[in-house]
């Protein structure tokens, strides 16, 4: 279980740092990470505080995954938070039925390309990992 916790934590931490980079003004990869309308206009423009909030959530989940894998701190019950994190990633996989996720209708944009090939499969893997860790931590 420790290897799954470590891989999950490293992945979440890397994604969190990517969001910090964007919040601080970085632009690399940003155009592909924001959903786009049929005319390729961005659906929304994320602000730095919202982007930092996402980074914080991802970072906290990374710490919980690694902490649970190391059985630290033993007094804190991490599995409900990890299960909820898995639920958030699963909802991201399903998407909004228009722009994001496996059931999206808008195709042919830069975002939809990367959503199909990277973002949605990664969210599916993270959902499964969070749920597996939550189960493993709750059933030692």
Residue pairs with C-beta under 8 A, 6 or more apart in sequence:
1 69
1 133
1 136
1 137
2 69
2 70
4 69
4 129
4 132
4 133
4 136
5 65
5 66
5 68
5 69
5 70
5 133
6 66
6 69
7 129
8 62
8 65
8 126
8 129
8 130
8 133
9 62
9 63
9 65
9 66
9 69
10 62
11 62
11 122
11 126
12 58
12 59
12 61
12 62
12 65
12 126
13 58
13 59
13 62
15 58
16 54
16 55
16 56
16 58
16 59
16 62
17 55
18 29
19 51
19 52
19 54
19 55
19 58
20 51
20 52
20 55
21 28
22 30
22 33
22 46
22 51
23 48
23 49
23 51
23 52
23 55
24 48
25 48
31 42
31 110
32 110
32 111
32 113
32 114
33 111
33 114
33 119
34 42
34 43
34 44
34 45
34 46
34 111
35 42
35 43
35 44
35 99
35 100
35 106
35 109
35 111
35 115
36 42
36 43
36 99
36 106
36 109
36 110
36 111
36 112
37 43
37 99
37 106
37 109
38 106
38 108
38 109
40 109
40 110
43 99
61 81
61 82
61 85
61 130
64 78
64 81
64 82
64 85
65 82
65 129
65 130
65 133
67 73
67 76
67 78
68 78
68 79
68 82
68 133
68 137
69 133
78 134
78 137
79 133
79 134
79 135
79 137
79 138
80 134
82 130
82 131
82 133
82 134
82 137
83 130
83 131
83 134
85 126
85 130
86 126
86 127
86 128
86 129
86 130
86 131
86 134
87 127
89 123
89 124
89 126
89 127
89 130
90 123
90 124
90 127
92 100
92 101
92 119
92 120
92 123
93 101
93 102
93 120
93 123
93 124
93 127
94 101
94 102
94 103
95 101
95 102
95 103
95 104
95 120
96 104
97 103
97 104
97 105
98 104
98 105
98 106
99 105
99 106
99 111
99 112
100 115
101 115
101 120
102 120
104 112
104 115
106 112
